[in-house]
Amino acid sequence: MKFIDESKIEVFAGSGGNGAASFRREKYIDKGGPDGGDGGRGGSIYAQADRNINTLVDYRFARMHRAKNGGSGRGADCYGKGADDVVLRMPVGTVITDINSGEVIADLAHDGEKVLLAQGGMGGLGNIHFKSSTNRAPRQCTPGTEGETRELQLELKVLADVGLLGMPNAGKSTFIRSVSAARPKVADYPFTTLHPNLGVVRVSPEKSFVIADIPGIIEGAAEGAGLGHQFLRHLARTRVLLHLVDIAPMYEGIDPVHEARAILNELKKYDPALYDKPRWLLLNKVDLLENCDEKVAAFLKEFSDFDRYFVISAINGEGCKELTYAIMDHLLAMNELERQAAADSAQETDADII
């Protein structure tokens, strides 16, 4: 299945049915009175997160989604039929934005989360609602209201705890293959990864985390070089970034320090908040170095913009197990801090109420 992470759609909620102006006409019943029924409501359109869907490909070509109109009221106190609602199932992590207003309507971060996209119209009133002691034969009825119409931008941001960042051929796909069951394509040429890949890293039977591998970023991505910045959105929900650097480049003239700084510059151009996330440095492909310690020390002397660093070889797994344990400990510590902050906030709220 082709991976699609953004799309534009239009949604049209159904209009309400019209109310009826009718009078009861039966043999032997004199002055039967009004009996016009109400119109039915129009169908609304909802979006619902579904963990069994992982791409927006269903909305790449199906751009317009319409709900049916409500039925009109009829005589003999017959009400119009209400139209069924339309539920659009989307992957977990989809952000829905109104194109015209720029308002973020929903961020579907949890499986089963449901949100209203377009409200269906209300049904009109029949003339039975207008009868009174002074108006015994009302001829008034109201039309149904129109349903809402919206142009929406759908943007998928994958849900992962850890994000991989680096130049093409830095070894990101090899790393995710080494620590998880994911099997992204690996080859000896740039841009073998063309869409994000997710892998579950299981540290123990009870402990695991999700890691995201995105296509490589190159210098000038902000201006459209390579695959651009389009896949960096998938790192927005991560809690720690792993910056992979090829410490043993294949070709002469490639400076690992320059490439590492270029990645950070592109990250800062795209989103300062993403740049400020915890970022760990992974010096990869040390199995290709003879004087490993000297090369690592020389690199760290020139480049120090990271929180922690690890020396690994993704191809043979050297240093990878220790890294996954450290990541798991970091995530658990962050979870504990968040729980404590939530508990403190709840206590302050209770104190204010008292």
N, C-alpha and C positions, 0 to 999 in steps of 0.2 A: 504494500500500500504506500502510495506517495505521501510523504510528510508535508502537510500544509499547516502553517502556524499563524496565518492571518487571512481575513476575508472581510468583504463588505456585503451586507444584506439589507433588504427592506422588509419590514413587517407591516401588515395591514390587518388590524383587528376588525371584526365584523360590526356592522351597524345594527342598532336595535330595530325591531319590527314596528310598524305603525299601529297605533291604537285604532279601534273601529267605532264608528257611529252607527248604531243599529237599534232597532226597536222590536220588541217582542210582538209577533203576529201569530196568534193561535186562535182557532175557531172557538167561539163561546167565551173567550177571555177578552173583556173590554178594557181598553186603556192599559195594555200590557206593560208599557214603560220601557226605558232604555235597557239594552242587554249587550252592548258592544264591549268586547273583551280587550285586554291589553296586548301590546306586542311583546314578543319574546326578546330576551337580551342577545346581543351579538357575542360571538365567541372572542375570548381574549387569547393572547399569545404569551406563553411562558418559556423561559429557558431553564433547563435542569442539568446539573452536573452529573455525569455518568462516568464512573471509573473504567468502564469497559470500552470507552472511546478514547483514542489518543491522538487524534488529528482532526483538523477542521475541513478535511477533504469533502465532506458532505455538503459544505456551504460554498465550495469553490465555484460551482456552476449553477446550483439551485439558489439564486440570489433573492427571489421574491417568495414570501410566505404569507398566505392569506387565511384568515379564519372566516367561517360562513356568517351570513347575516341572520338575525333572528326572524322568526316567522311573524307575519302580521296577525293582529287580532281579528276575530270574526264575531258574527252575531251569536245569539243563544249562549252568551257568557263564555264563549270559546276564546281562550288565551292562545297567543302565538307560541310556537315551540322555541325554546332557547337553544342557541347554537352551541356545539361542543367546543371546548377550548383546544388550542393547538399547543403541544409541548415540544419544543426543540431541544433535543439532547445534545449536549456539548461536552468536550473533555474537561476533566477537573483542571483548574488553572486558567480557564478562559476569562479574559477581562472584556466586558462589553461596554462600549462607549457610544453615546449619541453623537453622530457626526456634526449635526447642525449646532448643538449647544456646547459640545465638548464635555458634557457631564458623564462621569463614569457611573453607569447604571448598576453594574454588578461586578463583583470579583468572585467567581465560582471556585472557591478554594477548598470546598468539602464535598465529598460524594453525596449525591441526593439533594444538595442545596437547590432551591427553586426560587426564581425571581420573575416578577411580572415585567414584560417588555412593552406590551401595548394593551390597553384596557378596551374591552368591547363596549359598544354603545348600549345605553339603557333603552328598554322597550317603551314605546309611547303609551299613553293612558287612553282607555276606551271611554265612551260617554257614560258608562255606569258610575264613573267617579264624579261626574258633574251634576248629578240629580240632587235636587233639594226641594224643600216645601214650596219654594217660589219658582223653581225651574224644573218642572216635572217632565219636560220633553227636551232635554239638552241635545244639541247637535254638535257640541264641541268634542273634539278628540285631539290628541297630540301626536306628532310624528316621533319616531324613534331617533335617538341621537346617533351621530356618526362615531365609528370606532377610531381609535388613535392610529396614526401612521408615523413610522419612524425609520430613519436611515441609521444603521448601526455598523460600527467597526468592531469586528471580533479579533482578538489578539490572544494567542495562546502563550502562556508562560509556564513552562514545565515545572513541576513540584519536585525539588531535589534539595537535600541538605548540603551537598558539596558540589561546587562547580569547578571544572577544569578549564584552564586558561593558558594559551600559549600560541606560538607560531606554528604554521603547518610543519608537519614532520618532527615536532618536538617530542612525540611519543605519547600523546594523550590517549589515542585509541589502544595502543599497546598496554598502557597502564590500566585502563578500565577493563581490558581483557584479563589482565594479570590478577586483579583484586576482586572481580565479580564474574558472574556467568554471562554477561553481555558479550556479544561477538561482533563488534563493528569491523568494518573493512580496514585492513592494514596493507599498505603498499609503500614502495620506495619512491613515491613521487608526491608532490604537494596536493593538498585539498582532496585527499581520499575520503574524508568525512564531509558529506554535503548536507547533513541534517543532524539534529541533536540525537544522542543515544543515552539511554538511562540504564544504569546497572545497580543492583542491590548488593551491597557489600555486607556480608554476614560475618561479624566478629566472633559471635558465639551463638548458640541456639536461641538465646533470648535477646540479643543485641544486634542491630543492623542499622544501616543508613543507606540513603540513595545518593548516587553520584551521577552528575550530568556531564557528558562530553559534547562540546559544541565544535563546529568547524573552526579551523585556525584563523587567527586575526593577524593581519600584516600591517606594516607601516603604511599610512595613507588610507586606512579603511574608512575614516570619516569622510573622505572625498570619493569613496566608491571603489577603492582598490581591492582586489581580491573579491571576497564575498561581502564586503562592507561590514556594517555594524548590526545587520538585521538579526543575528542570532544571539547577540549579547543580552537581549530581553530575557532569555531563558536562565540567566544567572541572577535575576533580580530577587528571586525568592530564596536563594541559597544563603547559608549561614556562615560559610567559610569558602574562600577561593583558594584553589591550588594552582600556583603559577609554575608551569613546567618550563624548564629551560634546557635546551640541548647543549650540554657542557662539552660535547665532543662533536662539533659540526663536521659533516661529510666533506664540505668544500672549503678550501683555503680562502681567506679573506672575509669569512663570516665571523663577526664578533658577537659572542653570546651576551656580553654586557649591553651592547647597543640594541640587540633584539629585545632583551628584557625591558629596557627603558622605553623602547618603541611601544610595547604592549601596554605599559602603564600610561603612556601619553594618550593612546587610543581609548583606554578605559576612562580616563579623566574627561576626555572630550565627549564621550557618550553619556556618562552620568556620574557626577561627583559622589553621589550616594553609593554607587557600586564601587567606586574607587576606594571609599572609606571602609568597606567591609574588611573583616579579618582576612589577611592574605598570607599564605604560607608558600615559601619558595621550595621547589623540588628540582634539584640538579640531577638530571636524568642522563643515562647512557654512560655512567662511570665505568662500566665494564670495558669500554673502548679506550680507556686512559691507562697509560703506564705509570705516570707520576700523578696519581689522582689527588693526593693531599695538596700538592703544590698548586695544581690547577684550581681546585676548589678555594684555597686560601686567596689566590690571586683574584678570582671572581668576586669573592665576598669583600675584598678590599675596595673594589670599584663599585659594587652594587650592594646597598644596605637597606633598600626600601621593602621590608617584609617584616612579619611578626615572628615567624619561626622558619627554620630551613631544615631540609632533609636531603641526604645524598642517596640516590636510588638507582637501580637499573630495572626498568620495567620489563625488559625482555626475559630476564632470568629471575625476577622477583626479589632481588637483593634490596633490603631496606623497606620493602613494601608492607610486610606484616607489621613492623614496628610503627610505620606511618598510620596504618588503619587503626591500630590500638590508640594512638595519640588523637586521631580525629574523633573516635568514639568517646574518649574521655572528655574532649573539648565540647562535644555536643551535649553530653550528659550534664556537664557543668553549666552550660548555657541554659538548659532546660530547668535546672534547679534554681538558677538566678531568676528566670522568668516566673517560676512558680512562687518564689519568695516575694518578688515585686507585686504579683497579682494579689497575694495574701495581704501584704502591707496596704495596698490600695483599697482592698475590701474593708480592712479594719478602719482606715481613715474615713471611708464612706459611712460606715456604721456609727462612728463617733460623731460625724457631722449631723446625722439624723437624730441621734440622742440629744 
